[in-house]
């Protein structure tokens, strides 16, 4: 069950103040002081010390509660960011496949697997060129239109950019693993 901070702090303050009032009444009755009578300076300084202790305790409790809330919010935000990034990447990947609207989901998956499993950039470039030719043939057969096919140079540029993205992602992942966890 999640508690909202704006509701939790007043409850904590109320409990602490109630405890403070009870403590003060007990101290007065233990010393035999009447309810409205004058207090000695020693009793007043003791009450002030207790009040200061209660205030410090309340501050620490409030700080811990706020820290937990901030940690929970940061974790939620990170999770949402990861989900957004993953969804964005999936959409971007699907849209980057030439002729994806002429392919089944299984064909798209096989295409992506083949690209992932190729040994080097040259094989990926060749596979993408062959794929473009296949999709152009399929488009002609179905009477569909496709955008202009990319040249070998354009595909090479894309492959270099993707390689840089992969390297940057790996570096970020390694840096996040190496970073110490926040307390």
C-alpha positions as a LaTeX table, in Angstrom:
\begin{tabular}{lrrr}
\hline
Residue & $x$ (\AA) & $y$ (\AA) & $z$ (\AA) \\
\hline
Unk1 & 0.00 & 0.00 & 0.00 \\
Unk2 & 1.46 & 3.36 & $-1.00$ \\
Unk3 & 0.97 & 6.35 & 1.26 \\
Unk4 & 1.07 & 9.82 & $-0.07$ \\
Unk5 & 3.56 & 12.12 & 1.65 \\
Unk6 & 1.10 & 15.00 & 1.93 \\
Unk7 & $-1.15$ & 12.76 & 4.03 \\
Unk8 & 1.55 & 10.94 & 5.95 \\
Unk9 & 3.41 & 13.94 & 7.40 \\
Unk10 & 0.39 & 15.46 & 9.21 \\
Unk11 & $-0.37$ & 12.04 & 10.72 \\
Unk12 & 3.19 & 11.67 & 11.96 \\
Unk13 & 3.16 & 15.20 & 13.36 \\
Unk14 & $-0.13$ & 14.55 & 15.15 \\
Unk15 & 1.17 & 11.35 & 16.75 \\
Unk16 & 4.38 & 13.06 & 17.84 \\
Unk17 & 2.53 & 16.04 & 19.32 \\
Unk18 & 0.10 & 13.77 & 21.15 \\
Unk19 & 3.04 & 11.84 & 22.58 \\
Unk20 & 4.69 & 15.11 & 23.57 \\
Unk21 & 1.58 & 16.27 & 25.40 \\
Unk22 & 1.31 & 12.98 & 27.27 \\
Unk23 & 5.00 & 13.08 & 28.20 \\
Unk24 & 4.66 & 16.63 & 29.54 \\
Unk25 & 1.61 & 15.74 & 31.65 \\
Unk26 & 3.38 & 12.67 & 33.06 \\
Unk27 & 6.44 & 14.74 & 33.95 \\
Unk28 & 4.30 & 17.28 & 35.80 \\
Unk29 & 2.42 & 14.63 & 37.78 \\
Unk30 & 5.65 & 12.81 & 38.64 \\
Unk31 & 7.10 & 16.00 & 40.10 \\
Unk32 & 3.91 & 16.78 & 41.95 \\
Unk33 & 3.48 & 20.10 & 40.16 \\
Unk34 & $-0.07$ & 21.35 & 39.91 \\
Unk35 & $-1.50$ & 21.80 & 36.38 \\
Unk36 & $-1.20$ & 25.58 & 36.12 \\
Unk37 & 1.42 & 26.25 & 38.81 \\
Unk38 & 4.80 & 27.81 & 38.21 \\
Unk39 & 7.62 & 25.55 & 37.12 \\
Unk40 & 11.19 & 25.63 & 38.26 \\
Unk41 & 13.85 & 26.61 & 35.74 \\
Unk42 & 15.18 & 23.04 & 35.80 \\
Unk43 & 11.79 & 21.66 & 34.80 \\
Unk44 & 11.42 & 24.24 & 32.03 \\
Unk45 & 14.85 & 23.46 & 30.59 \\
Unk46 & 14.03 & 19.72 & 30.75 \\
Unk47 & 10.78 & 20.38 & 28.89 \\
Unk48 & 12.66 & 22.42 & 26.30 \\
Unk49 & 15.20 & 19.64 & 25.84 \\
Unk50 & 12.45 & 17.05 & 25.42 \\
Unk51 & 10.68 & 19.31 & 22.93 \\
Unk52 & 13.91 & 19.77 & 20.99 \\
Unk53 & 14.44 & 15.99 & 20.98 \\
Unk54 & 10.88 & 15.47 & 19.72 \\
Unk55 & 11.44 & 18.11 & 17.02 \\
Unk56 & 14.65 & 16.42 & 15.88 \\
Unk57 & 12.93 & 13.05 & 15.82 \\
Unk58 & 10.07 & 14.51 & 13.81 \\
Unk59 & 12.52 & 16.12 & 11.36 \\
Unk60 & 14.38 & 12.83 & 10.88 \\
Unk61 & 11.14 & 10.93 & 10.35 \\
Unk62 & 9.91 & 13.50 & 7.85 \\
Unk63 & 13.25 & 13.47 & 6.02 \\
Unk64 & 13.24 & 9.66 & 5.77 \\
Unk65 & 9.68 & 9.66 & 4.49 \\
Unk66 & 10.49 & 12.27 & 1.87 \\
Unk67 & 13.65 & 10.37 & 0.84 \\
Unk68 & 11.65 & 7.16 & 0.37 \\
Unk69 & 9.06 & 9.01 & $-1.65$ \\
Unk70 & 11.72 & 10.57 & $-3.87$ \\
Unk71 & 13.42 & 7.20 & $-4.35$ \\
Unk72 & 10.11 & 5.59 & $-5.30$ \\
Unk73 & 9.34 & 8.41 & $-7.73$ \\
Unk74 & 12.78 & 8.17 & $-9.33$ \\
Unk75 & 12.43 & 4.41 & $-9.73$ \\
Unk76 & 8.99 & 4.83 & $-11.31$ \\
Unk77 & 10.34 & 7.48 & $-13.70$ \\
Unk78 & 13.28 & 5.28 & $-14.71$ \\
Unk79 & 10.95 & 2.37 & $-15.37$ \\
Unk80 & 8.65 & 4.53 & $-17.50$ \\
Unk81 & 11.64 & 5.89 & $-19.43$ \\
Unk82 & 12.90 & 2.37 & $-20.14$ \\
Unk83 & 9.47 & 1.25 & $-21.35$ \\
Unk84 & 9.17 & 4.32 & $-23.56$ \\
Unk85 & 12.65 & 3.76 & $-25.00$ \\
Unk86 & 11.96 & 0.08 & $-25.65$ \\
Unk87 & 8.66 & 0.84 & $-27.40$ \\
Unk88 & 10.25 & 3.63 & $-29.42$ \\
Unk89 & 13.11 & 1.34 & $-30.46$ \\
Unk90 & 10.70 & $-1.40$ & $-31.54$ \\
Unk91 & 8.68 & 1.02 & $-33.66$ \\
Unk92 & 11.81 & 2.58 & $-35.12$ \\
Unk93 & 13.23 & $-0.86$ & $-35.97$ \\
Unk94 & 10.02 & $-1.95$ & $-37.69$ \\
Unk95 & 9.89 & 1.25 & $-39.71$ \\
Unk96 & 13.53 & 0.88 & $-40.78$ \\
Unk97 & 12.85 & $-2.39$ & $-42.58$ \\
Unk98 & 12.47 & $-1.68$ & $-46.26$ \\
Unk99 & 9.08 & $-2.93$ & $-47.44$ \\
Unk100 & 7.93 & $-3.83$ & $-43.92$ \\
Unk101 & 4.31 & $-3.25$ & $-44.94$ \\
Unk102 & 4.67 & $-6.09$ & $-47.47$ \\
Unk103 & 6.07 & $-8.51$ & $-44.88$ \\
Unk104 & 4.43 & $-10.70$ & $-42.27$ \\
Unk105 & 5.44 & $-10.43$ & $-38.62$ \\
Unk106 & 7.35 & $-13.70$ & $-38.98$ \\
Unk107 & 9.26 & $-12.37$ & $-41.99$ \\
Unk108 & 10.18 & $-9.19$ & $-40.09$ \\
Unk109 & 11.41 & $-11.26$ & $-37.16$ \\
Unk110 & 13.44 & $-13.54$ & $-39.45$ \\
Unk111 & 14.90 & $-10.49$ & $-41.22$ \\
Unk112 & 15.96 & $-8.95$ & $-37.91$ \\
Unk113 & 17.44 & $-12.23$ & $-36.68$ \\
Unk114 & 19.42 & $-12.63$ & $-39.90$ \\
Unk115 & 20.83 & $-9.10$ & $-39.54$ \\
Unk116 & 21.76 & $-9.74$ & $-35.91$ \\
Unk117 & 23.47 & $-13.01$ & $-36.73$ \\
Unk118 & 25.56 & $-11.81$ & $-39.66$ \\
Unk119 & 29.26 & $-11.88$ & $-39.00$ \\
Unk120 & 30.17 & $-8.40$ & $-40.21$ \\
Unk121 & 28.90 & $-5.15$ & $-41.68$ \\
Unk122 & 29.60 & $-6.19$ & $-45.28$ \\
Unk123 & 27.34 & $-9.22$ & $-44.97$ \\
Unk124 & 24.58 & $-7.05$ & $-43.44$ \\
Unk125 & 24.88 & $-4.55$ & $-46.29$ \\
Unk126 & 24.68 & $-7.30$ & $-48.90$ \\
Unk127 & 21.69 & $-8.91$ & $-47.16$ \\
Unk128 & 19.86 & $-5.56$ & $-47.01$ \\
Unk129 & 20.47 & $-4.94$ & $-50.73$ \\
Unk130 & 19.12 & $-8.39$ & $-51.60$ \\
Unk131 & 16.13 & $-7.80$ & $-49.32$ \\
Unk132 & 15.36 & $-4.52$ & $-51.10$ \\
Unk133 & 15.33 & $-6.33$ & $-54.45$ \\
Unk134 & 12.99 & $-8.98$ & $-53.07$ \\
Unk135 & 10.63 & $-6.34$ & $-51.69$ \\
Unk136 & 10.63 & $-4.42$ & $-54.99$ \\
Unk137 & 9.69 & $-7.63$ & $-56.81$ \\
Unk138 & 6.95 & $-8.32$ & $-54.29$ \\
Unk139 & 5.64 & $-4.74$ & $-54.61$ \\
Unk140 & 5.45 & $-5.07$ & $-58.40$ \\
Unk141 & 3.58 & $-8.36$ & $-58.10$ \\
Unk142 & 1.06 & $-6.85$ & $-55.67$ \\
Unk143 & 0.79 & $-3.47$ & $-57.36$ \\
Unk144 & 2.09 & $-1.71$ & $-54.24$ \\
Unk145 & 4.39 & 1.29 & $-54.10$ \\
Unk146 & 7.62 & 1.42 & $-52.16$ \\
Unk147 & 9.95 & 4.31 & $-51.51$ \\
Unk148 & 13.07 & 4.56 & $-53.59$ \\
Unk149 & 15.57 & 1.87 & $-52.65$ \\
Unk150 & 18.72 & 2.89 & $-50.82$ \\
Unk151 & 22.09 & 2.74 & $-52.48$ \\
Unk152 & 24.99 & 0.70 & $-51.15$ \\
Unk153 & 26.59 & 3.93 & $-49.88$ \\
Unk154 & 23.44 & 4.94 & $-48.00$ \\
Unk155 & 23.12 & 1.51 & $-46.39$ \\
Unk156 & 26.82 & 1.61 & $-45.45$ \\
Unk157 & 26.30 & 4.98 & $-43.74$ \\
Unk158 & 23.30 & 3.59 & $-41.84$ \\
Unk159 & 25.25 & 0.54 & $-40.74$ \\
Unk160 & 28.05 & 2.73 & $-39.39$ \\
Unk161 & 25.53 & 4.84 & $-37.47$ \\
Unk162 & 23.87 & 1.72 & $-36.02$ \\
Unk163 & 27.25 & 0.35 & $-34.97$ \\
Unk164 & 27.97 & 3.60 & $-33.14$ \\
Unk165 & 24.56 & 3.41 & $-31.43$ \\
Unk166 & 25.25 & $-0.15$ & $-30.31$ \\
Unk167 & 28.66 & 0.83 & $-28.91$ \\
Unk168 & 27.19 & 3.81 & $-27.06$ \\
Unk169 & 24.44 & 1.64 & $-25.61$ \\
Unk170 & 27.00 & $-0.90$ & $-24.42$ \\
Unk171 & 29.08 & 1.85 & $-22.83$ \\
Unk172 & 26.02 & 3.25 & $-21.01$ \\
Unk173 & 25.07 & $-0.21$ & $-19.77$ \\
Unk174 & 28.61 & $-0.87$ & $-18.54$ \\
Unk175 & 28.71 & 2.53 & $-16.82$ \\
Unk176 & 25.37 & 1.93 & $-15.11$ \\
Unk177 & 26.54 & $-1.49$ & $-13.89$ \\
Unk178 & 29.78 & 0.01 & $-12.58$ \\
Unk179 & 28.04 & 2.90 & $-10.79$ \\
Unk180 & 27.44 & 2.28 & $-7.08$ \\
Unk181 & 23.79 & 1.92 & $-6.09$ \\
Unk182 & 22.17 & 4.93 & $-4.46$ \\
Unk183 & 21.36 & 4.43 & $-0.76$ \\
\hline
\end{tabular}
